Amino acid sequence: MPCMYHNINRVLKKGGYSIFFETHPMSRPFDSTTYEIKVKQHYSDIYIWANDVVPDYLWRTQDFVNAITTNGLIIKEMLEFHSHRDDLPCHNYLYIEPNDVEERSNWPGDTFDWRNNPWAALSQCLCLCSQKA
């Protein structure tokens, strides 16, 4: 990632902006296949998951921030938020639907309400806007 921000800084004009958008790293330690929030790994464990084409690095927030700032960019704004209900429904852990009739009858309601779905209490997305000095 530091190499990516080195190249972003290299190609940006003075005063130019870079906008970074990613799944919020705080959700990475948790198992998103269940309604309950269960830890599957320690937050500080960075690992690489590689498929046949592209490796996927699971970074922490500090890794993004440090890569940006050590490469001469200034963070202007950081946002942590949830996507909208209709955004990428197959990637949206706030849109968990019960799998069977029994689970559905026990599901307490709206999956976007954190009182019904603990995932909704966590930020889902991270956006960092940085500028070349």
SULPEFEN-V851579 format. One record per residue. N is the residue number from 0. RES is the residue in one letter. SS is DSSP state (~ for helix, > for strand, _ for the rest). PHI is phi in degrees with one decimal (* if undefined). NEAR is the number of other ideal C-beta (glycine too) atoms within 10 Angstrom. Layout:
# SULPEFEN-V851579
n = (N/N)
res = (RES/RES)
ss = (SS/SS)
phi = (PHI/PHI)
near = (NEAR/NEAR)
This chain:
# SULPEFEN-V851579
n = (0/1/2/3/4/5/6/7/8/9/10/11/12/13/14/15/16/17/18/19/20/21/22/23/24/25/26/27/28/29/30/31/32/33/34/35/36/37/38/39/40/41/42/43/44/45/46/47/48/49/50/51/52/53/54/55/56/57/58/59/60/61/62/63/64/65/66/67/68/69/70/71/72/73/74/75/76/77/78/79/80/81/82/83/84/85/86/87/88/89/90/91/92/93/94/95/96/97/98/99/100/101/102/103/104/105/106/107/108/109/110/111/112/113/114/115/116/117/118/119/120/121/122/123/124/125/126/127/128/129/130/131/132)
res = (M/P/C/M/Y/H/N/I/N/R/V/L/K/K/G/G/Y/S/I/F/F/E/T/H/P/M/S/R/P/F/D/S/T/T/Y/E/I/K/V/K/Q/H/Y/S/D/I/Y/I/W/A/N/D/V/V/P/D/Y/L/W/R/T/Q/D/F/V/N/A/I/T/T/N/G/L/I/I/K/E/M/L/E/F/H/S/H/R/D/D/L/P/C/H/N/Y/L/Y/I/E/P/N/D/V/E/E/R/S/N/W/P/G/D/T/F/D/W/R/N/N/P/W/A/A/L/S/Q/C/L/C/L/C/S/Q/K/A)
ss = (_/~/~/~/~/~/~/~/~/~/~/_/_/_/_/_/>/>/>/>/>/>/>/_/~/~/~/_/_/>/_/_/_/_/_/_/_/_/>/_/_/_/_/_/_/_/_/>/>/>/_/_/_/_/>/>/>/_/_/_/~/~/~/~/~/~/~/~/~/_/_/_/>/>/>/>/>/>/>/>/>/_/_/_/_/_/_/_/~/~/~/_/~/~/~/_/_/_/_/_/~/~/~/~/~/~/_/_/_/_/_/_/_/_/_/_/_/~/~/~/~/_/_/_/>/>/>/>/>/>/>/>/_)
phi = (*/-55.5/-64.3/-61.4/-72.4/-60.4/-70.8/-62.0/-63.4/-63.8/-92.3/-72.4/-75.2/-56.1/85.2/-71.7/-111.3/-124.8/-118.2/-113.6/-133.0/-155.3/-57.8/-63.9/-58.9/-64.4/-83.7/-61.7/-71.7/-100.0/-84.8/-86.0/-92.0/-130.9/-71.1/-81.2/-85.4/-123.4/-75.6/-110.2/-162.9/-75.7/-56.4/-79.4/-80.5/-88.6/-141.3/-109.0/-106.9/-113.9/-96.7/-70.7/-115.3/-132.7/-73.4/-121.6/-93.8/-100.9/-93.3/-96.1/-58.6/-61.7/-66.2/-65.2/-60.9/-65.6/-65.0/-68.4/-73.1/-74.9/-106.5/82.8/-100.5/-110.7/-74.1/-95.2/-159.7/-129.7/-123.4/-124.9/-158.0/-101.4/-76.1/-75.9/-52.7/-89.7/-76.8/40.8/-57.2/-78.1/-113.2/-104.0/-72.8/-81.9/-105.3/-66.4/-115.5/-57.6/-81.7/-131.4/-61.8/-64.3/-60.9/-62.2/-70.3/-94.3/-74.0/-75.0/150.7/-55.3/-73.5/-87.9/-94.5/-61.1/-72.9/-99.9/-132.0/-58.2/-60.4/-69.5/-82.2/-99.7/-65.6/-97.8/-127.1/-129.0/-131.0/-121.8/-105.5/-127.0/-133.6/-77.7/-64.5)
near = (14/12/9/13/21/14/11/19/18/10/9/17/7/7/8/13/13/19/10/19/10/12/16/16/18/15/16/17/17/19/11/15/9/11/18/9/15/11/9/12/13/7/14/8/11/13/10/8/9/10/7/4/5/7/8/9/11/16/14/16/16/10/15/20/14/15/21/23/13/12/19/15/24/11/15/12/11/14/11/13/11/19/16/11/12/8/13/9/12/5/11/18/19/20/17/16/9/13/8/7/8/9/11/10/8/9/15/10/9/13/20/15/12/14/10/14/21/12/23/17/11/16/14/19/15/19/14/20/17/26/15/18/9)
